[in-house]
């Protein structure tokens, strides 16, 4: 399956994304230092049952700020708001989300901020609120230094 890049405008961004399939919407959020094509082997199988949407997050791949300025101060809150704006532009109210790494931070924030828009949430390779003090222990930090 050849997946052409698509583009849609939100108030702040020109978002690059891949889309395939039909059915309930499923968003795939990549990690760092990746972009939407990290999911290229997953999309065809998922597209058999879902409307799969894999965007480049702000500052990654070909997603750009509309004003041309560089990306600054990107936080999970900003990325979650970007996802909400993307869904609004695509006229999608409720989605399931699969995410990892940086994308998982955004997905968790999206689910907490707009729980009525999140049908399901799966994330991996990401810390989550309430993990406790062991996250900051020296033995664990060397495994997650890049996050």
C-alpha angles and dihedrals in degrees: 000000000000111000115205118207114249129197134207132177125233125178092273107018147047097218123207114205146157121232133184141153137024134261133060112000117259121186120203115202118196130215135230129327091006138093136205096292091068083084095051094113093046099047099071093054093043092046089066088073107014144048094244119204120183113180130188105243120235109289094016132095113338100332108119139180109257092227091057094237119135120265112264136175096007109182133171087261091057093046091048090051088049089054091050090050091049091051090048091051090049090045093237117144104184132024144173113232131209113187147154142193110349090000089057091057089054093045093052091049091047091051092049094045099041106022091160089061096051114084094175138352130207122171136166140179091033138107116237134205113278096026088132136221096314089079089070097045115119095240092055098041094065088061095052104030093127093061 
